[in-house]
Amino acid sequence: MATARDLVPPPRVTHRRMVEADLADVAALENAAYMFPWSIGIFRDCLRVGYTCRVLEAPDGIGGYGIMSMGAGEAHILNVCVRADLRGQSVGRRLMGWLLDEARSAGQGWVFLEVRPSNRPAILLYESLGFAPVGLRRGYYQAVGGREDAIVYRLDLDVWEEQRARQGLAVRRDG
């Protein structure tokens, strides 16, 4: 049975390069989403060193962002966030698709990321994209009352591309 959410079309979002002028909004979104957020200085450093930094543009402002480093044939997704009101509407999936497309276009073969075991929605998204767990980093994340482990995930971009081709999926550049 269709729910009210099923009847609402997904929000129109696009993506673009993050610029210095976005940092206050990005940091505000980070602070709203995470108990232990990155500082604005960390985002500024990511821009400065040339990481792939993207923002999602929703009709009413920045709806999310993604940060990824690349080198030596692999990419590492460092931070992904979607505004709370846009979650559960395939916006995170589109953001991940754009990041994966960029990694593939840059000649990377693998993509890695870490995720908290407690972040079940993110785990489900990553696994649906073809990411597979390959390790565990003990005490990686700061947490209330101590530390939380991180599950390390890896995606083979050749396999991901083949999977998309078989399913007839293409990532639209305009959202």
N, C-alpha and C positions, 0 to 999 in steps of 0.2 A: 504494500500500500504506500502511495506517495505521501510524503510529509510536506508541510508548508515550505521547508527549506529546499526540497526537491523541485518545487514549482518556481522558485526564484532563480533567474539566470545568474550564472557566476559573475562576479564583479569584473569590470573591464580594468585591467591593469597592464601597464607597460613597464619596461625596465630601461634604465640608462646608467651611465657611469655616475658614481658618487663623486661629488665635488665638495670642496671645503665648506661651501655655504650650506650643505646638507647636514653637517655634523651635529648641530644643536638638536635638530629633529631626530636624527638617528640615535643620538645619545638618550633623548627623552623616551624613545620607543624601547631602547635597550633597558633603561631604568624601570619602565613599566612592566617589562616582560620577565626580568630575571632578578632573583634575590641577591645575586652577586654579579652585578653587571660590569662590562668593560667600561673603562673611563673614556671620555672624549679624546684624551691623549692617545689611547691605543688605536682608536679609529683614525686619528690624524696620522699616526705612524704608519698604519696600513696604506693610507693614501700616499704618503711620502716615499715609501720604499717600492711602490709600484705594484702592490697586490691588486688582484681583480676585485674591485669594490663596486657593487651595483646596488641601486635602490629600486624598489617597486614604486611606481607612481600610480596611485589610485585617484579617482576623480576628486577626492577630498584631501589629497596630500600624500605624504610618504606612507606607504602601506607595509613596508618591510625592507629588508636589505640582506645581502649576502657578501661574504668576504672569503676569498680563495687565494692561496699562494700556488705558484706553479714552478717547477724546475726538475731537471734530471728525469724527464719522462713521466712525472706524476704530479698530480694536483692534490692539494689538501684543503678541504672546506673547513674554514676556521670558525665561522659564525654565520648562522642563518636565523632570521627572525621575521615573523609575520605578525602584524598588528592583530590583537585579540578579536576584533570584530570581523576580520577577514579569514580567520582560521576555519577549517572544515569546508572550504569552498574551492579547493584545488589551486589556491594561490601559491601555497608552498611548493606544490608539485611543479607548477610553471616556473617558479623561481629556480628550483633545483634543475629543471630541464635547461634553462638558459645558462646556468653555471656549467653544467655538464657539456653543453654544446660548445661553450667557450674553451673548456679544457680540451675537448676533442679537436677543435679548430686549431688550437695551439700545439697540437702534436703530442699531447699527453696520452699515455696508455692506461694509467690507473688513477683512480680518485680515492682518497682516504678521508675519513672523518671520525670524530669521537662523539659519543652520545651517552648521556646519563642512562643507566638502566631504568630509572624511574620515569623517563620521558617516553612513555609508551606510544603516544601519537607520532612522535618523530621516528621511532624505531619502525613502526608500521609503514610510514612513508618511505623511509630509506630501503627497507626490504622489498617493498612493492616496486621500487626502481631497479632492483637487482643487486643492491649492496648486500654483502655477506659478512658476518662477524669473523674477524681474523685474530683477535687478541683482546686483552684486558689491560688497562692501566690502573693499577691499584692506587686509590687515594688521589685521583687526578683532579677532581672538582672540589672546590670549597662547598661545604654544606652546613646546614644548621647542626650544631653539635659535633662538627668534625669534618670529615672528608667523604666523598662518594667516588666510587670507581667510574671508569669510562670504558664502554665497549668500543673497540676499534673496528670500524667497518671499511671494506674495500670494494670497489667496483671496477671491473675490467671494461673500459670504454668500448672496445671492439664488440664484446658480448652485448653491451647495452645498445649499441647501434644496430646490431643484428636483430635484437629483440624488438626494437622500435620498427624496423623495416618489416619484420614478419607481421606485426600488428597494424601496419599501415599508419603508424603515428609519426607525426612531424611536429616539432615545436614551432608554434607560430611566433614570429619575432615581435608582433604588435600586441600580444596578450590575448 
